[in-house]
Amino acid sequence: MSELDQFRKSITAPTPFKSLVDLIPTADKVMMYADELSTKNRQPLKYPQLQSFIQGMDLRKYGIGREDTVCTAMPNGSEAATCFWALADQCVFAPLNPALTVAEIEFELLDLPCHTMIMMKEPEKYYANAPSSAIIEESCKKFNVQVLWLTPDPQTVGLFTLSGGDGRKAADKDECAAEHLALVLHTSGTTKKPKIVPLTHSNLAHGIQFVAATLRRQQADLNLNVMPLFHIHGLIANVGVSTYSAAPFIASSFFGGADFCDKLNVRGKVPTWYSAVPTMHEAILLEGEKRGKDGLKHSLTLMRNCSAALLPPVSKRFLKAFGTELGQPFTVVPTYAMTESFPICSNPPDLEVKLSTVGPAMGPNIKILNGHPDDTEVANVGDEGEVCVKGQCVTAGYLMREHMSADPNIEAYTTKDSPVGKMLRTGDKGYCDSEGYMQLVGRFKEIINCGGEKISPLEMEDQLLTNVPSIETCVCFACPADMLGEIVGVACVTKAGSAYPTLEQVREGLPQTMARFKPRVLVIMDAIPKGPTGKPKRIGLAQMLKIPAIEVSADAVYRVEGKDFSVAGLQPTQRLAALWGAEVATLSPVWDFPLTISLHVSPDLGDYHRTEHVLKIEDSLCNEFKLDITTFAAGCPVPIEFPITREEVFEALNYVRDRTHEYGMDWTAKIGENGRYEDWCSTLTVSDPGKTMVHQWDLGCSDTPPGKLIRLLKLLDCGHGTEAPPDYDPSKEPPPPNWPGPKGDSVPVS
């Protein structure tokens, strides 16, 4: 049996339980620290204190029974963490984001439905930037939802007292069992019609133990939780796993990369690991790179990513900034989970981590099936299909509500009589390699996965057609983005005689969508591409249009002319162009990656040997690149790896795009006109996996050299580290390999 097989067999749930409380250790050790404003004179919470607190809490006196849903809306901190353990033992717990809008809060109150809301009276006393409770209180009064007020304990972090209520009759006692509901969460807050995921004590207790077994956390490990505790990720991976492992954690909030890095060594508490989503990792990475090896001080040994894909180049930058540059051991662990099943896959941190994958199954059973409604497995290992999962941590099915036109479970699960039995369809497309590592390659469904949040394109399209008068028809689709994985794009056709809508007008036309999920890409089209059945092509539309990955905080507006589309993408007569007001700057053809820019130049521009400059760019965001310079001294190639900044790489990339647009793929400079001749020669070659561009300046041409590119590719520094031998004769030097020279001849030298 291989090490990986042995590791996977160890991912079990050995601790017996009836409720989540049974997972809490009895050791007299610290469970939780906190960094909120109120911790100045408060002691950390220990496990026996938490157990005593839970035993002393009685929600029945407020009329709350086992099946009643109790919501919380409070800042991210120690009390929110305690509520997870204490409330789920006596009711159905539903933590809400306290920053939701009035419409979003009222939808939650009605859809769950909410029996009681727990809030802090004046949260700003205890937490910086805490939203006010007054707005939520008014909504609760409107819908007859009982309100209880939480007051933090002045002595110990995480503990609290409850007060208030509206005098409801006491509820009967009902002992907790593993099959009872513990937690309900909406799949998304982006529209008014998300689905409710019910999770039992069994689902959560198994999930916590699976993740804990995978990460192998010890009592010496300290977790820094910055994930919101109204999200399954923070509750399971950070609070749940740390508590079960008898390893302490810091209950905190995320206020950006600088704040996070400052918290890596506060008052002697030194975190060793954290788990978060790509948006957070992005900010942390940028700050870590900014501080550099002299300014970044930390003791982290593990970073876990979940909820959305973290691009491999970003993971490699993390390993470099937080590990190799500091000479410290540091591991990046890509994983895969969803609200309906936490976890699904994880790279094993103690074995091989494949950054491009989410790892093998860690707990639940996974199969790759053909697309809905086919319930059969794909034929071969490595074949792509829909990722389907079943097991103790997987929800039994969504809850039905009146606003749903159809049972969401019909398409979400395979049938009980299928060859694989009942399995949850994730909607994700992927395949497993020969070792069982899962590679996610796209979305089967049309839901957009933005930093771990699922966004419904249909709901957005309905709003746009209602609220933006100039839009005739539209389709929302996923666009590639740095860190987030996917962001929302909108392709629209405008009504005859109407002006193009702006991106801001599109955003304003989505009042039911939260601001961070609104579109950042707009494509104005003459027609929407459609599939063979006449349905709009959402899936793969960004690839068809060749939209490049969008950078952090960037927006883009494009124009595509023409109505005919091929399966491969745009027709030759069509062009994807960036719109800036009324101007159109063509970006076609769009370069793919990896991209190689080669510049071969004669030595006439300086007292250096003949050189070959090769810049290789691995991705469109220039996360990985390398500049190699080869000088040919006395006929012998001398390779040099030359430093170049990310900004210079972007400049070189923009130079290539400009030349492509202006001069095409094959261009040769004119030979001298009007008595003007250049005593130099050069060849620029640009190539990606599908095409090659060659621009050539022959000896005696009338065009000036590509000065900007010469500077960016360090031509004038090409003698760095090398000197010609005293008897070096450049006239006798043979041409370097693959040197085209003017009109196929050897290159003249001075």
LOKOLZA-444570 format. One line per 2 residues: their letters; for each residue x, y, z of C-alpha. Coordinates in steps of 0.02 Angstrom, whole numbers. Layout:
<nodes>
A = X/Y/Z  ... .
</nodes>
This chain:
<nodes>
MS = 0/0/0  69/171/-49 .
EL = 97/312/75  -47/406/-4 .
DQ = -165/258/14  -114/240/196 .
FR = -142/426/223  -315/419/146 .
KS = -364/269/252  -321/373/405 .
IT = -451/506/362  -585/443/480 .
AP = -700/507/618  -649/404/769 .
TP = -731/509/906  -909/451/948 .
FK = -1038/588/968  -1220/633/984 .
SL = -1192/818/960  -1051/936/915 .
VD = -1018/966/1099  -949/790/1113 .
LI = -801/844/1006  -741/973/1133 .
PT = -586/911/1229  -581/905/1418 .
AD = -400/960/1435  -368/1111/1545 .
KV = -291/1208/1402  -326/1369/1309 .
MM = -455/1350/1171  -470/1529/1107 .
YA = -382/1695/1109  -458/1853/1036 .
DE = -398/2020/972  -556/2124/981 .
LS = -564/2291/1073  -635/2209/1229 .
TK = -489/2090/1264  -381/2210/1362 .
NR = -431/2139/1531  -507/1973/1477 .
QP = -427/1803/1494  -421/1674/1354 .
LK = -556/1540/1353  -512/1363/1409 .
YP = -600/1202/1359  -678/1164/1532 .
QL = -747/1342/1537  -831/1318/1368 .
QS = -908/1153/1422  -975/1229/1583 .
FI = -1044/1377/1486  -1137/1264/1363 .
QG = -1208/1157/1505  -1272/1314/1591 .
MD = -1355/1389/1438  -1543/1360/1428 .
LR = -1632/1427/1274  -1795/1340/1321 .
KY = -1842/1481/1440  -1852/1595/1287 .
GI = -1973/1476/1202  -1838/1405/1088 .
GR = -1857/1221/1045  -1745/1094/959 .
ED = -1817/1128/785  -1827/1318/799 .
TV = -1703/1421/696  -1600/1546/795 .
CT = -1504/1676/695  -1356/1778/750 .
AM = -1295/1941/673  -1137/1994/760 .
PN = -958/2044/722  -829/1912/682 .
GS = -748/1867/847  -744/1759/1002 .
EA = -931/1766/1041  -973/1714/862 .
AT = -857/1564/883  -937/1514/1049 .
CF = -1112/1526/975  -1069/1390/849 .
WA = -1038/1265/989  -1170/1325/1112 .
LA = -1323/1362/1005  -1316/1213/887 .
DQ = -1333/1099/1038  -1508/1165/1077 .
CV = -1582/1231/915  -1550/1253/728 .
FA = -1411/1381/714  -1409/1507/569 .
PL = -1268/1637/578  -1298/1789/467 .
NP = -1186/1925/400  -1224/2079/508 .
AL = -1184/2191/358  -1328/2126/250 .
TV = -1449/2253/177  -1625/2272/245 .
AE = -1696/2174/98  -1570/2034/123 .
IE = -1601/2024/311  -1790/2017/286 .
FE = -1772/1879/157  -1669/1778/281 .
LL = -1796/1804/420  -1939/1743/312 .
DL = -1854/1606/213  -1769/1512/355 .
PC = -1888/1556/447  -1808/1639/598 .
HT = -1881/1611/772  -1757/1716/871 .
MI = -1618/1839/828  -1465/1860/941 .
MM = -1364/2022/927  -1251/2138/1026 .
KE = -1334/2296/1086  -1185/2408/1048 .
PE = -1061/2303/950  -947/2453/915 .
KY = -896/2447/1100  -812/2281/1069 .
YA = -767/2277/885  -695/2404/765 .
NA = -806/2448/615  -949/2341/679 .
PS = -1116/2370/589  -1259/2439/692 .
SA = -1390/2320/762  -1531/2448/750 .
II = -1577/2409/569  -1589/2222/601 .
EE = -1692/2254/758  -1822/2350/657 .
SC = -1837/2207/532  -1860/2083/675 .
KK = -2002/2187/747  -2084/2194/575 .
FN = -2089/2003/560  -2120/1959/743 .
VQ = -1948/1885/769  -1894/1880/952 .
VL = -1734/1976/990  -1607/1924/1123 .
WL = -1464/2038/1169  -1289/1969/1194 .
TP = -1172/2051/1319  -990/1992/1316 .
DP = -920/1927/1480  -799/2054/1556 .
QT = -681/1919/1622  -664/1787/1485 .
VG = -661/1800/1295  -802/1710/1206 .
LF = -919/1696/1355  -1076/1803/1364 .
TL = -1247/1827/1442  -1416/1841/1354 .
SG = -1559/1958/1397  -1721/2019/1319 .
GD = -1851/1912/1235  -2037/1940/1218 .
GR = -2104/1823/1353  -2137/1669/1248 .
KA = -2190/1507/1332  -2046/1395/1384 .
AD = -2008/1254/1265  -2001/1069/1307 .
KD = -1834/983/1333  -1772/880/1184 .
EC = -1605/789/1195  -1488/814/1048 .
AA = -1454/671/927  -1331/653/783 .
EH = -1471/660/653  -1540/826/719 .
LA = -1510/984/618  -1369/1089/688 .
LV = -1340/1221/555  -1431/1296/405 .
LH = -1345/1409/279  -1401/1489/117 .
TS = -1296/1441/-32  -1276/1623/-84 .
GT = -1322/1799/-33  -1310/1868/-209 .
TK = -1495/1860/-255  -1663/1844/-169 .
KP = -1682/1660/-211  -1537/1558/-141 .
KI = -1556/1379/-79  -1550/1324/103 .
VP = -1423/1191/149  -1469/1093/307 .
LT = -1324/1013/400  -1345/889/542 .
HS = -1232/860/692  -1173/705/600 .
NL = -1128/805/443  -1029/934/541 .
AH = -945/816/664  -885/703/523 .
GI = -826/851/420  -727/924/566 .
QF = -643/758/601  -603/729/416 .
VA = -517/899/398  -427/879/565 .
AT = -361/708/512  -301/782/347 .
LR = -210/932/422  -137/835/570 .
RQ = -149/986/686  -63/970/856 .
QA = -84/1062/1023  68/1168/982 .
DL = -15/1237/824  -101/1406/836 .
NL = -230/1454/704  -267/1634/655 .
NV = -448/1637/599  -495/1783/489 .
MP = -636/1693/396  -811/1759/432 .
LF = -901/1645/554  -1063/1652/456 .
HI = -970/1548/325  -949/1358/331 .
HG = -762/1376/295  -723/1474/454 .
LI = -836/1367/563  -768/1199/508 .
AN = -587/1223/451  -532/1349/582 .
VG = -645/1348/736  -702/1167/722 .
VS = -535/1086/676  -435/1187/803 .
TY = -556/1147/945  -566/962/904 .
SA = -376/952/892  -354/1034/1063 .
AP = -256/1168/971  -294/1350/1010 .
FI = -351/1481/886  -362/1670/881 .
AS = -536/1737/844  -505/1885/731 .
SF = -570/1980/581  -493/2020/413 .
FG = -448/2202/384  -326/2179/240 .
GA = -154/2108/210  -59/2234/317 .
DF = -171/2202/467  -153/2014/445 .
CD = 37/2022/437  40/2133/591 .
KL = -59/1999/685  70/1864/649 .
NV = 162/1914/807  53/2007/932 .
RG = 81/1999/1119  180/1838/1105 .
KV = 44/1742/1012  129/1671/856 .
PT = 9/1585/733  75/1432/640 .
WY = -64/1412/511  -220/1487/436 .
SA = -356/1440/312  -442/1567/200 .
VP = -510/1606/27  -416/1675/-125 .
TM = -469/1855/-99  -388/1854/72 .
HE = -234/1760/12  -214/1890/-125 .
AI = -206/2036/-3  -91/1941/115 .
LL = 27/1891/-26  41/2068/-94 .
EG = 81/2134/79  207/1995/111 .
EK = 296/2032/-53  293/2217/-13 .
RG = 376/2190/156  505/2071/85 .
KD = 623/1958/179  684/2098/292 .
GL = 512/2159/343  404/2001/346 .
KH = 414/1913/513  307/1758/540 .
SL = 303/1580/605  173/1512/483 .
TL = 210/1337/419  47/1304/326 .
MR = -79/1402/224  -239/1313/173 .
NC = -344/1373/27  -526/1328/2 .
SA = -693/1389/-69  -618/1438/-238 .
AL = -467/1392/-342  -300/1473/-305 .
LP = -199/1485/-465  -36/1386/-460 .
PV = 72/1540/-502  -3/1626/-349 .
SK = 34/1474/-240  214/1475/-301 .
RF = 231/1659/-260  165/1620/-85 .
LK = 292/1481/-61  429/1599/-114 .
AF = 376/1752/-12  331/1660/149 .
GT = 451/1513/134  605/1503/25 .
EL = 654/1687/31  648/1681/221 .
GQ = 729/1510/233  577/1442/326 .
PF = 472/1285/299  305/1335/225 .
TV = 170/1233/139  24/1287/29 .
VP = -122/1164/36  -252/1180/-104 .
TY = -417/1098/-55  -596/1080/-118 .
AM = -759/1095/-21  -930/1173/-31 .
TE = -1069/1217/90  -1160/1057/45 .
SF = -1006/950/82  -863/1008/189 .
PI = -737/936/145  -722/851/-24 .
CS = -537/847/-72  -373/906/0 .
NP = -191/895/-43  -104/797/96 .
PD = 16/922/177  128/783/244 .
LE = 149/704/72  152/769/-107 .
VK = 59/932/-139  11/958/-321 .
LS = -27/1143/-332  -129/1128/-492 .
TV = -248/1005/-409  -363/1006/-256 .
GP = -294/839/-200  -374/668/-177 .
AM = -537/633/-85  -517/662/102 .
GP = -667/587/190  -815/574/71 .
NI = -827/459/-79  -800/541/-250 .
KI = -845/484/-424  -830/569/-593 .
LN = -994/549/-687  -1053/597/-858 .
GH = -1153/758/-862  -1333/771/-799 .
PD = -1444/673/-819  -1322/531/-856 .
DT = -1285/442/-692  -1144/331/-756 .
EV = -959/348/-722  -838/407/-855 .
AN = -751/266/-945  -569/295/-899 .
VG = -457/372/-768  -418/547/-827 .
DE = -582/571/-920  -672/733/-880 .
GE = -846/731/-804  -951/802/-663 .
VC = -882/784/-488  -1008/693/-378 .
VK = -991/656/-193  -1075/559/-53 .
GQ = -1032/523/128  -1064/570/308 .
CV = -1017/753/284  -1134/778/135 .
TA = -1305/858/160  -1456/749/126 .
GY = -1536/884/15  -1592/1064/2 .
LM = -1745/1126/96  -1897/1168/-11 .
RE = -1973/1342/-4  -2125/1424/-84 .
HM = -2023/1536/-200  -1945/1385/-284 .
SA = -2030/1339/-447  -1955/1164/-443 .
DP = -1873/1048/-318  -1687/1095/-323 .
NI = -1639/919/-270  -1696/840/-434 .
EA = -1546/903/-531  -1432/916/-380 .
YT = -1427/729/-347  -1416/569/-444 .
TK = -1565/454/-425  -1567/321/-289 .
DS = -1581/186/-423  -1430/246/-522 .
PV = -1277/133/-535  -1184/243/-409 .
GK = -1330/269/-290  -1380/440/-226 .
ML = -1237/565/-246  -1228/755/-239 .
RT = -1187/834/-407  -1066/976/-372 .
GD = -1088/1059/-542  -899/1060/-560 .
KG = -808/981/-706  -650/886/-667 .
YC = -549/727/-678  -437/621/-568 .
DS = -260/575/-613  -187/402/-587 .
EG = -150/439/-404  -325/505/-369 .
YM = -282/690/-364  -430/794/-424 .
QL = -405/923/-561  -548/1047/-578 .
VG = -560/1114/-755  -720/1215/-760 .
RF = -904/1226/-719  -1036/1106/-779 .
KE = -1173/1220/-719  -1188/1402/-765 .
II = -1160/1464/-589  -1015/1585/-574 .
NC = -892/1545/-434  -822/1711/-373 .
GG = -697/1686/-233  -798/1541/-164 .
EK = -969/1624/-180  -1091/1555/-307 .
IS = -1179/1683/-417  -1334/1648/-521 .
PL = -1322/1722/-698  -1508/1697/-731 .
EM = -1556/1806/-583  -1439/1943/-643 .
ED = -1503/1939/-821  -1681/1959/-758 .
QL = -1631/2115/-662  -1535/2191/-809 .
LT = -1675/2168/-934  -1793/2248/-809 .
NV = -1686/2393/-752  -1573/2445/-898 .
PS = -1682/2514/-1040  -1546/2512/-1174 .
IE = -1515/2324/-1161  -1607/2217/-1288 .
TC = -1539/2051/-1229  -1394/1994/-1122 .
VC = -1303/1847/-1049  -1201/1842/-888 .
FA = -1050/1729/-887  -890/1688/-795 .
CP = -731/1783/-840  -557/1728/-784 .
AD = -481/1832/-646  -325/1838/-541 .
ML = -347/1764/-365  -539/1758/-372 .
GE = -537/1626/-508  -696/1695/-588 .
IV = -784/1863/-594  -947/1913/-676 .
GV = -951/1969/-856  -1102/2033/-953 .
AC = -1120/2020/-1142  -1264/2125/-1206 .
VT = -1347/2180/-1367  -1416/2357/-1362 .
KA = -1582/2413/-1431  -1584/2499/-1599 .
GS = -1548/2685/-1581  -1490/2667/-1401 .
AY = -1319/2715/-1337  -1206/2580/-1269 .
PT = -1235/2555/-1082  -1087/2592/-970 .
LE = -1020/2470/-843  -1084/2583/-705 .
QV = -1260/2581/-778  -1252/2391/-785 .
RE = -1202/2385/-602  -1340/2505/-554 .
GL = -1463/2389/-642  -1425/2252/-515 .
PQ = -1501/2315/-352  -1527/2139/-284 .
TM = -1344/2091/-308  -1214/2128/-176 .
AR = -1084/2254/-232  -935/2136/-227 .
FK = -1021/2017/-348  -1073/2145/-479 .
PR = -998/2133/-654  -822/2195/-689 .
VL = -822/2150/-875  -944/2215/-1005 .
VI = -947/2158/-1187  -1053/2254/-1313 .
MD = -1103/2136/-1455  -1208/2133/-1612 .
AI = -1271/1958/-1567  -1253/1836/-1423 .
PK = -1164/1674/-1470  -1281/1524/-1458 .
GP = -1262/1337/-1452  -1338/1211/-1573 .
TG = -1504/1209/-1478  -1520/1398/-1483 .
KP = -1472/1426/-1302  -1348/1566/-1261 .
KR = -1170/1504/-1237  -1129/1552/-1059 .
IG = -1006/1415/-1023  -842/1452/-1111 .
LA = -900/1621/-1177  -748/1711/-1106 .
QM = -635/1585/-1190  -730/1601/-1354 .
LK = -709/1789/-1350  -527/1771/-1294 .
IP = -551/1886/-1146  -388/1891/-1048 .
AI = -383/1865/-859  -434/2021/-765 .
EV = -312/2092/-639  -349/2135/-459 .
SA = -476/2279/-448  -473/2304/-637 .
DA = -625/2328/-749  -641/2301/-936 .
VY = -765/2353/-1072  -754/2271/-1244 .
RV = -838/2284/-1413  -861/2138/-1535 .
EG = -930/2173/-1709  -1018/2041/-1813 .
KD = -1152/1908/-1785  -1069/1747/-1844 .
FS = -967/1644/-1723  -868/1487/-1752 .
VA = -851/1348/-1625  -671/1400/-1595 .
GL = -711/1582/-1563  -713/1742/-1664 .
QP = -715/1738/-1853  -562/1814/-1939 .
TQ = -662/1970/-1981  -713/1995/-1800 .
RL = -608/2078/-1668  -616/2092/-1480 .
AA = -578/2274/-1446  -567/2378/-1289 .
LW = -689/2524/-1280  -628/2689/-1210 .
GA = -769/2811/-1237  -796/2813/-1426 .
EV = -621/2751/-1467  -581/2571/-1508 .
AT = -406/2500/-1478  -390/2330/-1557 .
LS = -318/2190/-1450  -332/2057/-1584 .
PV = -251/1936/-1605  -248/1896/-1420 .
WD = -87/1816/-1362  -97/1657/-1260 .
FP = 25/1596/-1129  160/1541/-1102 .
LT = 226/1679/-1216  405/1694/-1277 .
IS = 478/1860/-1337  647/1842/-1423 .
LH = 755/1986/-1484  910/1950/-1590 .
VS = 1015/2105/-1618  1180/2141/-1706 .
PD = 1320/2214/-1598  1320/2382/-1686 .
LG = 1226/2468/-1546  1366/2447/-1420 .
DY = 1534/2371/-1382  1459/2202/-1342 .
HR = 1455/2031/-1421  1313/1970/-1528 .
TE = 1167/1931/-1414  1005/1837/-1403 .
HV = 875/1900/-1277  731/1784/-1230 .
LK = 592/1835/-1112  471/1695/-1066 .
IE = 307/1744/-983  207/1602/-906 .
DS = 40/1690/-879  -57/1845/-931 .
LC = -35/1928/-761  154/1909/-767 .
NE = 162/1813/-604  302/1704/-674 .
FK = 433/1760/-800  616/1738/-842 .
LD = 738/1839/-947  884/1743/-1022 .
IT = 1023/1830/-1117  1152/1734/-1216 .
TF = 1311/1819/-1276  1415/1735/-1410 .
AA = 1596/1768/-1359  1721/1692/-1481 .
GC = 1583/1582/-1548  1542/1513/-1375 .
PV = 1369/1547/-1303  1374/1619/-1126 .
PI = 1199/1612/-1046  1149/1742/-917 .
EF = 989/1748/-813  956/1933/-801 .
PI = 841/2018/-672  688/2109/-737 .
TR = 542/2184/-642  360/2138/-662 .
EE = 324/2315/-722  453/2296/-861 .
VF = 374/2130/-912  206/2216/-927 .
EA = 285/2352/-1033  363/2222/-1147 .
LN = 197/2132/-1162  107/2295/-1206 .
YV = 241/2335/-1335  210/2167/-1419 .
RD = 22/2195/-1419  45/2367/-1497 .
RT = 160/2302/-1634  42/2156/-1669 .
HE = -102/2276/-1694  -4/2402/-1798 .
YG = 106/2289/-1906  28/2116/-1902 .
MD = 111/1947/-1882  239/1957/-2022 .
WT = 330/2121/-2052  494/2175/-2128 .
AK = 561/2353/-2119  582/2448/-2280 .
IG = 756/2464/-2353  828/2640/-2345 .
EN = 727/2780/-2424  774/2960/-2463 .
GR = 956/2928/-2422  920/2864/-2246 .
YE = 999/2698/-2195  1019/2613/-2026 .
DW = 1183/2522/-1995  1107/2387/-1886 .
CS = 992/2236/-1898  873/2144/-1782 .
TL = 738/2010/-1777  593/2008/-1653 .
TV = 505/1840/-1634  350/1817/-1525 .
SD = 272/1646/-1504  137/1563/-1401 .
PG = 70/1383/-1412  -30/1424/-1568 .
KT = 56/1558/-1670  217/1652/-1708 .
MV = 250/1833/-1753  412/1886/-1841 .
HQ = 462/2068/-1862  629/2100/-1947 .
WD = 743/2249/-1973  874/2211/-2107 .
LG = 1043/2296/-2124  1016/2460/-2216 .
CS = 834/2479/-2168  756/2651/-2142 .
DT = 664/2610/-1981  737/2652/-1812 .
PP = 769/2508/-1691  636/2452/-1565 .
GK = 714/2559/-1430  587/2526/-1293 .
LI = 603/2339/-1310  792/2352/-1317 .
RL = 788/2443/-1151  663/2324/-1070 .
LK = 757/2168/-1123  920/2240/-1057 .
LL = 1010/2245/-1224  1125/2383/-1166 .
DC = 1172/2278/-1013  1205/2120/-1112 .
GH = 1389/2116/-1069  1346/2090/-886 .
GT = 1466/1966/-811  1561/1926/-972 .
EA = 1715/1993/-1060  1782/1947/-1231 .
PP = 1951/1861/-1239  2097/1975/-1290 .
DY = 2113/1887/-1459  1925/1891/-1495 .
DP = 1888/1933/-1678  1699/1963/-1703 .
SK = 1717/1955/-1893  1763/1771/-1878 .
EP = 1623/1729/-1759  1497/1605/-1831 .
PP = 1314/1655/-1820  1218/1588/-1671 .
PN = 1091/1448/-1696  925/1496/-1778 .
WP = 989/1670/-1824  892/1719/-1980 .
GP = 1000/1865/-2031  953/1988/-2169 .
KG = 874/1895/-2314  942/1730/-2247 .
DS = 1125/1785/-2251  1244/1787/-2103 .
VP = 1243/1943/-1997  1374/2075/-2037 .
VS = 1468/2138/-1887  1572/2294/-1859 .
</nodes>
